Amino acid sequence: MKVGSSSAKSSAICASNPETIIVRGRDLVAGLMGSISFTDHAWLLIAGSLPSAGQRALFDAALVAIAEHGLVPSVAAARMTLAASPEALQGAVAAGLLGCGSVILGSAQAAGQFLAAVTAEPNGPDAARRLIAERRAARQAIPGFGHPLHKGGDPRAEKLFAIAAEQGLSGPHCAAVRAIETLLPELTGKPLKVNISGAIPAVLLDAGYPLLALKGVPLLARTASLIAHLLEEQQEPIGFAMAHAAAASITYSGDAPDGFVPDEN
């Protein structure tokens, strides 16, 4: 049984013949290799055109900002996976990326969709107020705002906004972030500041980056960090120590025979 459209299928990303490899209409060897940076290439692959100087600066800064943040759950998962399966670097990288969801690293996509909804309406502040109220009524967090450590403001976010302004690319999505920040104390009772996952979609959407590819930004960036952690794991392993610390920190609360004492040594 055939599923899906019967129309002709195509891809506009890459093609090749025995002499030439074409990426987004450009000769990979003669036109791209040695001439552009990986940041340029990633933008070309995703957006379909080479970035302007401003787009490159923002995309580069966003990737640098989100690549590394210590022993977060995605890194712990990757390190412990490599400890258990040292021959499978790719599996350990995948384990780290699989945990990037709505709480860790995936919120840039949700924040981008929220900002896009705010800017799609003619009266942004009114739209922001209504959309915030709807999320509050549904007991949903406001994506892209608040941080457990950077409560007074995420310095990475402020740096991105400064770069966007310097490059002349600060637009309606950045303005929406500031409007939302102003409304949040009144509507939530908390002075929540924009975090890096709110700043990345704001500056990149204003720079012309595709909304549907926003989740790929932290995934692309964090892949580099995971490789670094996994190299270190091979040289100075802590994966099993992390696993032991996790087991030791959890108290057993299930049924047990009389006199049983759990021992996680």
C-alpha positions as CSV (number, residue, x, y, z in Angstrom):
1,M,0.0,0.0,0.0
2,K,1.4,3.4,-1.0
3,V,1.5,6.0,1.7
4,G,2.0,9.8,0.9
5,S,1.8,11.9,-2.2
6,S,2.4,10.3,-5.6
7,S,4.0,13.5,-7.0
8,A,7.7,13.5,-8.1
9,K,10.1,13.8,-5.2
10,S,13.2,16.0,-5.2
11,S,15.9,17.5,-3.0
12,A,17.6,20.9,-3.5
13,I,20.5,20.3,-1.2
14,C,23.1,18.1,-2.9
15,A,23.9,16.3,-6.2
16,S,27.0,14.8,-7.8
17,N,28.6,13.2,-10.8
18,P,32.0,11.6,-11.2
19,E,33.7,15.0,-11.6
20,T,31.7,17.4,-9.5
21,I,29.9,17.6,-6.1
22,I,27.2,20.4,-5.9
23,V,25.9,21.7,-2.6
24,R,23.1,24.2,-2.8
25,G,24.0,25.0,-6.4
26,R,27.7,25.6,-5.6
27,D,30.7,23.5,-6.5
28,L,31.9,22.0,-3.2
29,V,35.5,21.6,-4.2
30,A,36.1,24.6,-6.5
31,G,33.8,27.1,-4.7
32,L,33.4,26.2,-1.1
33,M,36.3,24.2,0.3
34,G,39.0,26.6,1.5
35,S,36.8,29.6,0.8
36,I,34.1,29.5,3.5
37,S,33.9,28.6,7.2
38,F,31.9,25.8,8.7
39,T,29.5,28.4,10.1
40,D,29.0,29.7,6.5
41,H,28.5,26.2,5.3
42,A,26.0,25.3,8.0
43,W,23.9,28.4,7.1
44,L,24.2,27.6,3.4
45,L,22.9,24.1,4.0
46,I,20.0,25.1,6.2
47,A,19.0,28.5,4.8
48,G,19.9,27.8,1.1
49,S,22.2,30.8,0.7
50,L,25.5,32.0,2.0
51,P,25.1,34.3,5.0
52,S,25.8,38.0,5.1
53,A,28.5,39.2,7.4
54,G,25.9,40.0,10.0
55,Q,24.1,36.7,9.7
56,R,27.5,34.9,10.0
57,A,28.4,36.9,13.2
58,L,25.0,36.1,14.9
59,F,25.0,32.4,13.9
60,D,28.6,32.0,15.0
61,A,27.9,33.7,18.3
62,A,24.8,31.6,18.9
63,L,26.7,28.4,18.3
64,V,29.5,29.4,20.6
65,A,27.0,30.5,23.3
66,I,25.1,27.2,23.5
67,A,27.8,24.7,22.9
68,E,29.0,24.1,26.4
69,H,27.5,24.3,29.9
70,G,29.3,21.8,32.1
71,L,28.1,18.4,33.2
72,V,24.5,18.8,32.2
73,P,22.3,15.7,31.8
74,S,23.1,15.4,28.1
75,V,26.8,15.3,28.9
76,A,26.3,12.9,31.7
77,A,24.3,10.5,29.5
78,A,27.0,10.7,26.8
79,R,29.9,10.1,29.2
80,M,28.1,7.1,31.0
81,T,27.2,5.6,27.6
82,L,30.9,5.7,26.5
83,A,32.0,4.3,29.8
84,A,29.7,1.3,29.2
85,S,30.5,1.1,25.5
86,P,33.9,2.6,24.8
87,E,34.0,1.4,21.2
88,A,30.9,3.4,20.3
89,L,31.7,7.1,20.2
90,Q,28.8,7.7,17.8
91,G,26.4,6.0,20.2
92,A,27.6,8.2,23.1
93,V,27.2,11.4,21.0
94,A,23.7,10.2,20.0
95,A,22.9,9.4,23.7
96,G,23.7,13.0,24.6
97,L,21.7,14.4,21.7
98,L,18.6,12.2,22.4
99,G,18.2,13.9,25.8
100,C,17.9,17.4,24.2
101,G,14.2,18.1,24.6
102,S,11.8,20.7,26.0
103,V,13.7,21.3,29.2
104,I,17.4,21.0,28.0
105,L,18.4,22.6,24.7
106,G,15.0,22.1,22.9
107,S,13.4,25.1,24.3
108,A,14.8,27.4,21.6
109,Q,12.3,25.9,19.1
110,A,9.4,26.4,21.5
111,A,10.6,30.0,22.2
112,G,10.9,30.7,18.5
113,Q,7.4,29.5,17.9
114,F,6.1,31.7,20.7
115,L,7.9,34.8,19.5
116,A,6.7,34.1,15.9
117,A,3.1,33.9,17.2
118,V,3.6,37.2,19.0
119,T,5.1,39.0,16.0
120,A,2.5,37.6,13.6
121,E,-0.2,39.8,15.1
122,P,-0.5,43.5,14.4
123,N,-0.5,44.6,18.0
124,G,2.5,42.7,19.5
125,P,2.1,43.8,23.2
126,D,-1.6,42.8,23.2
127,A,-0.8,39.5,21.5
128,A,2.0,38.8,24.0
129,R,-0.3,39.5,27.0
130,R,-2.9,37.2,25.6
131,L,-0.5,34.4,24.7
132,I,1.2,34.6,28.1
133,A,-2.2,34.4,29.8
134,E,-3.1,31.4,27.7
135,R,0.1,29.5,28.7
136,R,-0.4,30.4,32.3
137,A,-3.9,29.1,32.3
138,A,-2.7,25.9,30.8
139,R,0.1,25.7,33.5
140,Q,2.8,26.0,30.8
141,A,6.1,27.8,31.2
142,I,6.9,30.8,29.1
143,P,9.6,29.4,26.8
144,G,12.9,31.3,26.7
145,F,12.6,33.1,30.0
146,G,14.0,32.4,33.4
147,H,17.2,30.5,34.4
148,P,18.0,28.6,37.6
149,L,21.5,30.2,37.8
150,H,21.3,33.5,35.9
151,K,18.3,34.9,37.7
152,G,19.4,38.5,37.2
153,G,19.8,38.0,33.5
154,D,21.6,35.6,31.2
155,P,24.9,37.2,30.1
156,R,25.0,35.1,27.0
157,A,21.6,36.4,25.9
158,E,22.6,40.1,26.5
159,K,25.7,39.5,24.4
160,L,23.7,38.1,21.5
161,F,21.3,41.1,21.6
162,A,24.3,43.4,21.6
163,I,25.8,41.7,18.5
164,A,22.4,41.8,16.7
165,A,22.2,45.6,17.4
166,E,25.8,46.1,16.2
167,Q,25.1,44.2,13.0
168,G,21.8,46.1,12.3
169,L,19.8,42.9,12.5
170,S,17.7,43.6,15.7
171,G,14.1,43.5,14.6
172,P,10.6,42.5,15.7
173,H,11.5,39.3,17.5
174,C,14.1,41.0,19.6
175,A,11.5,43.8,20.4
176,A,9.0,41.1,21.3
177,V,11.4,39.6,23.8
178,R,11.8,43.0,25.6
179,A,8.0,43.5,25.6
180,I,7.5,40.1,27.1
181,E,10.1,40.8,29.8
182,T,8.2,43.9,30.7
183,L,4.9,42.0,31.0
184,L,6.1,38.9,32.9
185,P,6.4,40.5,36.4
186,E,2.8,41.7,36.2
187,L,1.4,38.5,34.7
188,T,3.5,35.9,36.5
189,G,4.6,37.6,39.7
190,K,8.2,36.9,38.8
191,P,10.8,39.2,37.1
192,L,11.8,36.5,34.6
193,K,14.6,37.5,32.3
194,V,15.2,36.2,28.8
195,N,17.7,33.2,28.7
196,I,19.9,32.0,26.0
197,S,17.2,29.8,24.6
198,G,15.0,32.8,24.1
199,A,17.8,35.0,22.7
200,I,18.9,32.6,20.1
201,P,15.5,32.4,18.2
202,A,15.0,36.1,18.6
203,V,18.2,37.2,17.0
204,L,18.3,34.4,14.4
205,L,14.7,34.9,13.3
206,D,15.4,38.6,12.8
207,A,18.4,37.6,10.8
208,G,16.4,35.4,8.5
209,Y,17.1,31.9,9.9
210,P,14.3,29.4,9.3
211,L,11.9,28.9,12.2
212,L,11.6,25.1,11.6
213,A,15.3,24.6,11.9
214,L,15.8,26.4,15.2
215,K,16.1,23.2,17.3
216,G,19.0,22.3,15.1
217,V,21.1,25.2,16.4
218,P,21.7,23.8,19.9
219,L,22.0,20.3,18.5
220,L,24.7,21.4,16.1
221,A,26.6,23.4,18.8
222,R,26.3,20.7,21.5
223,T,27.7,18.0,19.3
224,A,31.1,19.8,19.4
225,S,30.9,19.9,23.2
226,L,30.0,16.2,23.4
227,I,32.9,15.2,21.3
228,A,35.2,17.2,23.7
229,H,33.7,15.6,26.8
230,L,34.0,12.1,25.2
231,L,37.6,12.7,24.3
232,E,38.2,13.7,28.0
233,E,36.2,10.6,29.1
234,Q,38.6,8.4,27.2
235,Q,41.6,10.2,28.8
236,E,40.3,10.9,32.3
237,P,37.2,8.8,32.7
238,I,34.5,9.9,35.2
239,G,31.5,8.1,33.6
240,F,31.4,5.3,36.2
241,A,32.0,7.7,39.0
242,M,29.0,9.7,37.8
243,A,26.9,6.6,37.7
244,H,28.0,5.6,41.2
245,A,27.3,9.0,42.5
246,A,23.8,8.9,41.0
247,A,23.0,5.5,42.6
248,A,24.4,6.6,46.0
249,S,22.3,9.8,46.0
250,I,19.0,8.0,45.6
251,T,17.2,6.4,48.5
252,Y,15.3,3.1,47.9
253,S,11.6,3.5,48.9
254,G,10.1,0.2,47.8
255,D,9.2,-2.9,49.7
256,A,12.0,-5.1,51.2
257,P,12.3,-8.0,53.6
258,D,12.7,-7.3,57.3
259,G,16.3,-6.3,58.1
260,F,17.3,-5.5,54.5
261,V,19.7,-2.6,54.2
262,P,20.5,-1.4,50.7
263,D,24.2,-1.0,49.9
264,E,25.2,0.8,46.7
265,N,29.0,0.3,47.1
